[in-house]
Amino acid sequence: MTYSDIYALRICQLCKNRKITINKLATLAGLKQSTIDNIIRGKSRNPQVRTLHKIANVFGMTLSEFLDFPELNDYSIDDEEDDELLLSLELPHAARVNKARTETDAKVNLEKTLIIISLFY
């Protein structure tokens, strides 16, 4: 899981809990829908703090409240850096790490997809 996956998950969870569509979120935040879509789809790998702040405000949260949730709090930067090092060295263990990351990413993508679908129904 990457930072962009974590942000996307947070946005999708909050939209689902508050029954707000992605389009409505973009409108209320004063952002383009494509900006929100890019965050959710992982195309925007490093959203600007200003963008996250606008999104947080829509949910009636401060930026620190928006960023205070278990998936982000439990995320280890060191693990990501270690994984990237292993992959760059092409060690046998790197293939297992990459497979585990792919499986985790697939689960996160499925969860995001299901949340997005639920927003429209």
Chimera marker file (.cmm) of the C-alpha trace (Angstrom):
<marker_set name="trace">
<marker id="1" x="0.000" y="0.000" z="0.000" r="1" g="1" b="0" radius="0.5"/>
<marker id="2" x="1.285" y="3.459" z="-0.866" r="1" g="1" b="0" radius="0.5"/>
<marker id="3" x="0.448" y="6.916" z="0.411" r="1" g="1" b="0" radius="0.5"/>
<marker id="4" x="-1.762" y="7.519" z="-2.600" r="1" g="1" b="0" radius="0.5"/>
<marker id="5" x="-3.692" y="4.305" z="-1.848" r="1" g="1" b="0" radius="0.5"/>
<marker id="6" x="-4.132" y="5.413" z="1.751" r="1" g="1" b="0" radius="0.5"/>
<marker id="7" x="-5.443" y="8.856" z="0.761" r="1" g="1" b="0" radius="0.5"/>
<marker id="8" x="-7.812" y="7.295" z="-1.762" r="1" g="1" b="0" radius="0.5"/>
<marker id="9" x="-9.115" y="4.840" z="0.817" r="1" g="1" b="0" radius="0.5"/>
<marker id="10" x="-9.699" y="7.640" z="3.325" r="1" g="1" b="0" radius="0.5"/>
<marker id="11" x="-11.594" y="9.771" z="0.811" r="1" g="1" b="0" radius="0.5"/>
<marker id="12" x="-13.736" y="6.839" z="-0.333" r="1" g="1" b="0" radius="0.5"/>
<marker id="13" x="-14.550" y="5.811" z="3.239" r="1" g="1" b="0" radius="0.5"/>
<marker id="14" x="-15.557" y="9.339" z="4.227" r="1" g="1" b="0" radius="0.5"/>
<marker id="15" x="-17.667" y="9.780" z="1.078" r="1" g="1" b="0" radius="0.5"/>
<marker id="16" x="-19.440" y="6.501" z="1.738" r="1" g="1" b="0" radius="0.5"/>
<marker id="17" x="-20.029" y="7.270" z="5.432" r="1" g="1" b="0" radius="0.5"/>
<marker id="18" x="-21.384" y="10.739" z="4.642" r="1" g="1" b="0" radius="0.5"/>
<marker id="19" x="-23.239" y="9.668" z="1.481" r="1" g="1" b="0" radius="0.5"/>
<marker id="20" x="-21.366" y="12.162" z="-0.698" r="1" g="1" b="0" radius="0.5"/>
<marker id="21" x="-20.517" y="11.341" z="-4.305" r="1" g="1" b="0" radius="0.5"/>
<marker id="22" x="-17.075" y="12.056" z="-5.688" r="1" g="1" b="0" radius="0.5"/>
<marker id="23" x="-18.615" y="14.683" z="-7.971" r="1" g="1" b="0" radius="0.5"/>
<marker id="24" x="-20.332" y="16.382" z="-5.022" r="1" g="1" b="0" radius="0.5"/>
<marker id="25" x="-17.091" y="16.278" z="-3.026" r="1" g="1" b="0" radius="0.5"/>
<marker id="26" x="-15.224" y="17.982" z="-5.868" r="1" g="1" b="0" radius="0.5"/>
<marker id="27" x="-17.910" y="20.659" z="-6.173" r="1" g="1" b="0" radius="0.5"/>
<marker id="28" x="-18.022" y="21.361" z="-2.438" r="1" g="1" b="0" radius="0.5"/>
<marker id="29" x="-14.211" y="21.445" z="-2.225" r="1" g="1" b="0" radius="0.5"/>
<marker id="30" x="-13.904" y="23.782" z="-5.198" r="1" g="1" b="0" radius="0.5"/>
<marker id="31" x="-11.793" y="21.226" z="-7.055" r="1" g="1" b="0" radius="0.5"/>
<marker id="32" x="-12.080" y="19.678" z="-10.484" r="1" g="1" b="0" radius="0.5"/>
<marker id="33" x="-13.641" y="16.232" z="-10.462" r="1" g="1" b="0" radius="0.5"/>
<marker id="34" x="-10.570" y="14.995" z="-12.327" r="1" g="1" b="0" radius="0.5"/>
<marker id="35" x="-8.420" y="16.050" z="-9.362" r="1" g="1" b="0" radius="0.5"/>
<marker id="36" x="-10.408" y="13.821" z="-7.002" r="1" g="1" b="0" radius="0.5"/>
<marker id="37" x="-10.556" y="11.027" z="-9.599" r="1" g="1" b="0" radius="0.5"/>
<marker id="38" x="-6.783" y="11.169" z="-10.038" r="1" g="1" b="0" radius="0.5"/>
<marker id="39" x="-6.256" y="10.819" z="-6.286" r="1" g="1" b="0" radius="0.5"/>
<marker id="40" x="-8.678" y="7.907" z="-6.032" r="1" g="1" b="0" radius="0.5"/>
<marker id="41" x="-7.288" y="6.104" z="-9.075" r="1" g="1" b="0" radius="0.5"/>
<marker id="42" x="-3.703" y="6.579" z="-7.884" r="1" g="1" b="0" radius="0.5"/>
<marker id="43" x="-2.688" y="8.807" z="-10.796" r="1" g="1" b="0" radius="0.5"/>
<marker id="44" x="-1.950" y="11.658" z="-8.411" r="1" g="1" b="0" radius="0.5"/>
<marker id="45" x="0.662" y="9.934" z="-6.289" r="1" g="1" b="0" radius="0.5"/>
<marker id="46" x="1.393" y="12.968" z="-4.150" r="1" g="1" b="0" radius="0.5"/>
<marker id="47" x="-1.620" y="15.266" z="-3.724" r="1" g="1" b="0" radius="0.5"/>
<marker id="48" x="-0.884" y="18.789" z="-2.564" r="1" g="1" b="0" radius="0.5"/>
<marker id="49" x="-1.535" y="19.646" z="1.057" r="1" g="1" b="0" radius="0.5"/>
<marker id="50" x="-3.849" y="22.432" z="-0.112" r="1" g="1" b="0" radius="0.5"/>
<marker id="51" x="-5.957" y="19.887" z="-2.024" r="1" g="1" b="0" radius="0.5"/>
<marker id="52" x="-6.175" y="17.553" z="0.975" r="1" g="1" b="0" radius="0.5"/>
<marker id="53" x="-7.065" y="20.537" z="3.179" r="1" g="1" b="0" radius="0.5"/>
<marker id="54" x="-9.953" y="21.486" z="0.877" r="1" g="1" b="0" radius="0.5"/>
<marker id="55" x="-11.201" y="17.898" z="0.943" r="1" g="1" b="0" radius="0.5"/>
<marker id="56" x="-10.932" y="17.773" z="4.746" r="1" g="1" b="0" radius="0.5"/>
<marker id="57" x="-12.953" y="20.982" z="5.042" r="1" g="1" b="0" radius="0.5"/>
<marker id="58" x="-15.840" y="19.414" z="3.108" r="1" g="1" b="0" radius="0.5"/>
<marker id="59" x="-16.012" y="16.703" z="5.750" r="1" g="1" b="0" radius="0.5"/>
<marker id="60" x="-15.935" y="19.307" z="8.529" r="1" g="1" b="0" radius="0.5"/>
<marker id="61" x="-12.443" y="18.244" z="9.549" r="1" g="1" b="0" radius="0.5"/>
<marker id="62" x="-9.134" y="19.932" z="10.055" r="1" g="1" b="0" radius="0.5"/>
<marker id="63" x="-6.298" y="18.621" z="7.941" r="1" g="1" b="0" radius="0.5"/>
<marker id="64" x="-4.826" y="16.885" z="10.985" r="1" g="1" b="0" radius="0.5"/>
<marker id="65" x="-8.165" y="15.157" z="11.701" r="1" g="1" b="0" radius="0.5"/>
<marker id="66" x="-8.407" y="14.073" z="8.070" r="1" g="1" b="0" radius="0.5"/>
<marker id="67" x="-4.919" y="12.554" z="8.237" r="1" g="1" b="0" radius="0.5"/>
<marker id="68" x="-5.462" y="10.920" z="11.641" r="1" g="1" b="0" radius="0.5"/>
<marker id="69" x="-6.685" y="7.418" z="10.840" r="1" g="1" b="0" radius="0.5"/>
<marker id="70" x="-5.279" y="3.923" z="11.410" r="1" g="1" b="0" radius="0.5"/>
<marker id="71" x="-4.162" y="3.095" z="7.859" r="1" g="1" b="0" radius="0.5"/>
<marker id="72" x="-1.976" y="6.204" z="7.723" r="1" g="1" b="0" radius="0.5"/>
<marker id="73" x="-0.870" y="6.108" z="11.362" r="1" g="1" b="0" radius="0.5"/>
<marker id="74" x="0.236" y="2.469" z="11.011" r="1" g="1" b="0" radius="0.5"/>
<marker id="75" x="1.987" y="3.016" z="7.680" r="1" g="1" b="0" radius="0.5"/>
<marker id="76" x="5.743" y="2.558" z="7.827" r="1" g="1" b="0" radius="0.5"/>
<marker id="77" x="7.878" y="4.614" z="5.489" r="1" g="1" b="0" radius="0.5"/>
<marker id="78" x="10.804" y="2.309" z="6.263" r="1" g="1" b="0" radius="0.5"/>
<marker id="79" x="8.932" y="-0.722" z="4.934" r="1" g="1" b="0" radius="0.5"/>
<marker id="80" x="8.274" y="1.022" z="1.631" r="1" g="1" b="0" radius="0.5"/>
<marker id="81" x="11.910" y="2.091" z="1.314" r="1" g="1" b="0" radius="0.5"/>
<marker id="82" x="13.125" y="-1.430" z="2.196" r="1" g="1" b="0" radius="0.5"/>
<marker id="83" x="10.788" y="-2.940" z="-0.397" r="1" g="1" b="0" radius="0.5"/>
<marker id="84" x="12.046" y="-0.556" z="-3.062" r="1" g="1" b="0" radius="0.5"/>
<marker id="85" x="15.655" y="-1.385" z="-2.202" r="1" g="1" b="0" radius="0.5"/>
<marker id="86" x="15.009" y="-5.123" z="-2.413" r="1" g="1" b="0" radius="0.5"/>
<marker id="87" x="13.247" y="-4.727" z="-5.732" r="1" g="1" b="0" radius="0.5"/>
<marker id="88" x="16.052" y="-2.612" z="-7.136" r="1" g="1" b="0" radius="0.5"/>
<marker id="89" x="18.619" y="-5.258" z="-6.136" r="1" g="1" b="0" radius="0.5"/>
<marker id="90" x="16.509" y="-8.016" z="-7.704" r="1" g="1" b="0" radius="0.5"/>
<marker id="91" x="16.978" y="-10.334" z="-4.749" r="1" g="1" b="0" radius="0.5"/>
<marker id="92" x="14.887" y="-13.527" z="-4.646" r="1" g="1" b="0" radius="0.5"/>
<marker id="93" x="13.015" y="-12.105" z="-1.658" r="1" g="1" b="0" radius="0.5"/>
<marker id="94" x="12.099" y="-9.079" z="-3.744" r="1" g="1" b="0" radius="0.5"/>
<marker id="95" x="9.793" y="-11.171" z="-5.905" r="1" g="1" b="0" radius="0.5"/>
<marker id="96" x="7.887" y="-12.303" z="-2.800" r="1" g="1" b="0" radius="0.5"/>
<marker id="97" x="7.676" y="-8.728" z="-1.521" r="1" g="1" b="0" radius="0.5"/>
<marker id="98" x="6.433" y="-7.547" z="-4.905" r="1" g="1" b="0" radius="0.5"/>
<marker id="99" x="3.821" y="-10.335" z="-5.037" r="1" g="1" b="0" radius="0.5"/>
<marker id="100" x="2.579" y="-9.476" z="-1.535" r="1" g="1" b="0" radius="0.5"/>
<marker id="101" x="2.408" y="-5.790" z="-2.463" r="1" g="1" b="0" radius="0.5"/>
<marker id="102" x="0.478" y="-6.634" z="-5.646" r="1" g="1" b="0" radius="0.5"/>
<marker id="103" x="-2.012" y="-8.737" z="-3.677" r="1" g="1" b="0" radius="0.5"/>
<marker id="104" x="-2.439" y="-5.966" z="-1.104" r="1" g="1" b="0" radius="0.5"/>
<marker id="105" x="-2.856" y="-3.359" z="-3.847" r="1" g="1" b="0" radius="0.5"/>
<marker id="106" x="-5.473" y="-5.559" z="-5.532" r="1" g="1" b="0" radius="0.5"/>
<marker id="107" x="-7.430" y="-5.806" z="-2.274" r="1" g="1" b="0" radius="0.5"/>
<marker id="108" x="-7.230" y="-2.037" z="-1.747" r="1" g="1" b="0" radius="0.5"/>
<marker id="109" x="-8.320" y="-1.391" z="-5.339" r="1" g="1" b="0" radius="0.5"/>
<marker id="110" x="-11.244" y="-3.781" z="-4.915" r="1" g="1" b="0" radius="0.5"/>
<marker id="111" x="-12.281" y="-2.056" z="-1.686" r="1" g="1" b="0" radius="0.5"/>
<marker id="112" x="-12.041" y="1.388" z="-3.343" r="1" g="1" b="0" radius="0.5"/>
<marker id="113" x="-14.054" y="0.131" z="-6.322" r="1" g="1" b="0" radius="0.5"/>
<marker id="114" x="-16.777" y="-1.296" z="-4.109" r="1" g="1" b="0" radius="0.5"/>
<marker id="115" x="-16.989" y="1.945" z="-2.134" r="1" g="1" b="0" radius="0.5"/>
<marker id="116" x="-17.195" y="4.001" z="-5.344" r="1" g="1" b="0" radius="0.5"/>
<marker id="117" x="-19.897" y="1.729" z="-6.746" r="1" g="1" b="0" radius="0.5"/>
<marker id="118" x="-21.864" y="1.997" z="-3.505" r="1" g="1" b="0" radius="0.5"/>
<marker id="119" x="-21.799" y="5.797" z="-3.817" r="1" g="1" b="0" radius="0.5"/>
<marker id="120" x="-23.814" y="5.579" z="-7.023" r="1" g="1" b="0" radius="0.5"/>
<marker id="121" x="-26.433" y="3.089" z="-5.784" r="1" g="1" b="0" radius="0.5"/>
<link id1="1" id2="2" r="1" g="1" b="0" radius="0.2"/>
<link id1="2" id2="3" r="1" g="1" b="0" radius="0.2"/>
<link id1="3" id2="4" r="1" g="1" b="0" radius="0.2"/>
<link id1="4" id2="5" r="1" g="1" b="0" radius="0.2"/>
<link id1="5" id2="6" r="1" g="1" b="0" radius="0.2"/>
<link id1="6" id2="7" r="1" g="1" b="0" radius="0.2"/>
<link id1="7" id2="8" r="1" g="1" b="0" radius="0.2"/>
<link id1="8" id2="9" r="1" g="1" b="0" radius="0.2"/>
<link id1="9" id2="10" r="1" g="1" b="0" radius="0.2"/>
<link id1="10" id2="11" r="1" g="1" b="0" radius="0.2"/>
<link id1="11" id2="12" r="1" g="1" b="0" radius="0.2"/>
<link id1="12" id2="13" r="1" g="1" b="0" radius="0.2"/>
<link id1="13" id2="14" r="1" g="1" b="0" radius="0.2"/>
<link id1="14" id2="15" r="1" g="1" b="0" radius="0.2"/>
<link id1="15" id2="16" r="1" g="1" b="0" radius="0.2"/>
<link id1="16" id2="17" r="1" g="1" b="0" radius="0.2"/>
<link id1="17" id2="18" r="1" g="1" b="0" radius="0.2"/>
<link id1="18" id2="19" r="1" g="1" b="0" radius="0.2"/>
<link id1="19" id2="20" r="1" g="1" b="0" radius="0.2"/>
<link id1="20" id2="21" r="1" g="1" b="0" radius="0.2"/>
<link id1="21" id2="22" r="1" g="1" b="0" radius="0.2"/>
<link id1="22" id2="23" r="1" g="1" b="0" radius="0.2"/>
<link id1="23" id2="24" r="1" g="1" b="0" radius="0.2"/>
<link id1="24" id2="25" r="1" g="1" b="0" radius="0.2"/>
<link id1="25" id2="26" r="1" g="1" b="0" radius="0.2"/>
<link id1="26" id2="27" r="1" g="1" b="0" radius="0.2"/>
<link id1="27" id2="28" r="1" g="1" b="0" radius="0.2"/>
<link id1="28" id2="29" r="1" g="1" b="0" radius="0.2"/>
<link id1="29" id2="30" r="1" g="1" b="0" radius="0.2"/>
<link id1="30" id2="31" r="1" g="1" b="0" radius="0.2"/>
<link id1="31" id2="32" r="1" g="1" b="0" radius="0.2"/>
<link id1="32" id2="33" r="1" g="1" b="0" radius="0.2"/>
<link id1="33" id2="34" r="1" g="1" b="0" radius="0.2"/>
<link id1="34" id2="35" r="1" g="1" b="0" radius="0.2"/>
<link id1="35" id2="36" r="1" g="1" b="0" radius="0.2"/>
<link id1="36" id2="37" r="1" g="1" b="0" radius="0.2"/>
<link id1="37" id2="38" r="1" g="1" b="0" radius="0.2"/>
<link id1="38" id2="39" r="1" g="1" b="0" radius="0.2"/>
<link id1="39" id2="40" r="1" g="1" b="0" radius="0.2"/>
<link id1="40" id2="41" r="1" g="1" b="0" radius="0.2"/>
<link id1="41" id2="42" r="1" g="1" b="0" radius="0.2"/>
<link id1="42" id2="43" r="1" g="1" b="0" radius="0.2"/>
<link id1="43" id2="44" r="1" g="1" b="0" radius="0.2"/>
<link id1="44" id2="45" r="1" g="1" b="0" radius="0.2"/>
<link id1="45" id2="46" r="1" g="1" b="0" radius="0.2"/>
<link id1="46" id2="47" r="1" g="1" b="0" radius="0.2"/>
<link id1="47" id2="48" r="1" g="1" b="0" radius="0.2"/>
<link id1="48" id2="49" r="1" g="1" b="0" radius="0.2"/>
<link id1="49" id2="50" r="1" g="1" b="0" radius="0.2"/>
<link id1="50" id2="51" r="1" g="1" b="0" radius="0.2"/>
<link id1="51" id2="52" r="1" g="1" b="0" radius="0.2"/>
<link id1="52" id2="53" r="1" g="1" b="0" radius="0.2"/>
<link id1="53" id2="54" r="1" g="1" b="0" radius="0.2"/>
<link id1="54" id2="55" r="1" g="1" b="0" radius="0.2"/>
<link id1="55" id2="56" r="1" g="1" b="0" radius="0.2"/>
<link id1="56" id2="57" r="1" g="1" b="0" radius="0.2"/>
<link id1="57" id2="58" r="1" g="1" b="0" radius="0.2"/>
<link id1="58" id2="59" r="1" g="1" b="0" radius="0.2"/>
<link id1="59" id2="60" r="1" g="1" b="0" radius="0.2"/>
<link id1="60" id2="61" r="1" g="1" b="0" radius="0.2"/>
<link id1="61" id2="62" r="1" g="1" b="0" radius="0.2"/>
<link id1="62" id2="63" r="1" g="1" b="0" radius="0.2"/>
<link id1="63" id2="64" r="1" g="1" b="0" radius="0.2"/>
<link id1="64" id2="65" r="1" g="1" b="0" radius="0.2"/>
<link id1="65" id2="66" r="1" g="1" b="0" radius="0.2"/>
<link id1="66" id2="67" r="1" g="1" b="0" radius="0.2"/>
<link id1="67" id2="68" r="1" g="1" b="0" radius="0.2"/>
<link id1="68" id2="69" r="1" g="1" b="0" radius="0.2"/>
<link id1="69" id2="70" r="1" g="1" b="0" radius="0.2"/>
<link id1="70" id2="71" r="1" g="1" b="0" radius="0.2"/>
<link id1="71" id2="72" r="1" g="1" b="0" radius="0.2"/>
<link id1="72" id2="73" r="1" g="1" b="0" radius="0.2"/>
<link id1="73" id2="74" r="1" g="1" b="0" radius="0.2"/>
<link id1="74" id2="75" r="1" g="1" b="0" radius="0.2"/>
<link id1="75" id2="76" r="1" g="1" b="0" radius="0.2"/>
<link id1="76" id2="77" r="1" g="1" b="0" radius="0.2"/>
<link id1="77" id2="78" r="1" g="1" b="0" radius="0.2"/>
<link id1="78" id2="79" r="1" g="1" b="0" radius="0.2"/>
<link id1="79" id2="80" r="1" g="1" b="0" radius="0.2"/>
<link id1="80" id2="81" r="1" g="1" b="0" radius="0.2"/>
<link id1="81" id2="82" r="1" g="1" b="0" radius="0.2"/>
<link id1="82" id2="83" r="1" g="1" b="0" radius="0.2"/>
<link id1="83" id2="84" r="1" g="1" b="0" radius="0.2"/>
<link id1="84" id2="85" r="1" g="1" b="0" radius="0.2"/>
<link id1="85" id2="86" r="1" g="1" b="0" radius="0.2"/>
<link id1="86" id2="87" r="1" g="1" b="0" radius="0.2"/>
<link id1="87" id2="88" r="1" g="1" b="0" radius="0.2"/>
<link id1="88" id2="89" r="1" g="1" b="0" radius="0.2"/>
<link id1="89" id2="90" r="1" g="1" b="0" radius="0.2"/>
<link id1="90" id2="91" r="1" g="1" b="0" radius="0.2"/>
<link id1="91" id2="92" r="1" g="1" b="0" radius="0.2"/>
<link id1="92" id2="93" r="1" g="1" b="0" radius="0.2"/>
<link id1="93" id2="94" r="1" g="1" b="0" radius="0.2"/>
<link id1="94" id2="95" r="1" g="1" b="0" radius="0.2"/>
<link id1="95" id2="96" r="1" g="1" b="0" radius="0.2"/>
<link id1="96" id2="97" r="1" g="1" b="0" radius="0.2"/>
<link id1="97" id2="98" r="1" g="1" b="0" radius="0.2"/>
<link id1="98" id2="99" r="1" g="1" b="0" radius="0.2"/>
<link id1="99" id2="100" r="1" g="1" b="0" radius="0.2"/>
<link id1="100" id2="101" r="1" g="1" b="0" radius="0.2"/>
<link id1="101" id2="102" r="1" g="1" b="0" radius="0.2"/>
<link id1="102" id2="103" r="1" g="1" b="0" radius="0.2"/>
<link id1="103" id2="104" r="1" g="1" b="0" radius="0.2"/>
<link id1="104" id2="105" r="1" g="1" b="0" radius="0.2"/>
<link id1="105" id2="106" r="1" g="1" b="0" radius="0.2"/>
<link id1="106" id2="107" r="1" g="1" b="0" radius="0.2"/>
<link id1="107" id2="108" r="1" g="1" b="0" radius="0.2"/>
<link id1="108" id2="109" r="1" g="1" b="0" radius="0.2"/>
<link id1="109" id2="110" r="1" g="1" b="0" radius="0.2"/>
<link id1="110" id2="111" r="1" g="1" b="0" radius="0.2"/>
<link id1="111" id2="112" r="1" g="1" b="0" radius="0.2"/>
<link id1="112" id2="113" r="1" g="1" b="0" radius="0.2"/>
<link id1="113" id2="114" r="1" g="1" b="0" radius="0.2"/>
<link id1="114" id2="115" r="1" g="1" b="0" radius="0.2"/>
<link id1="115" id2="116" r="1" g="1" b="0" radius="0.2"/>
<link id1="116" id2="117" r="1" g="1" b="0" radius="0.2"/>
<link id1="117" id2="118" r="1" g="1" b="0" radius="0.2"/>
<link id1="118" id2="119" r="1" g="1" b="0" radius="0.2"/>
<link id1="119" id2="120" r="1" g="1" b="0" radius="0.2"/>
<link id1="120" id2="121" r="1" g="1" b="0" radius="0.2"/>
</marker_set>
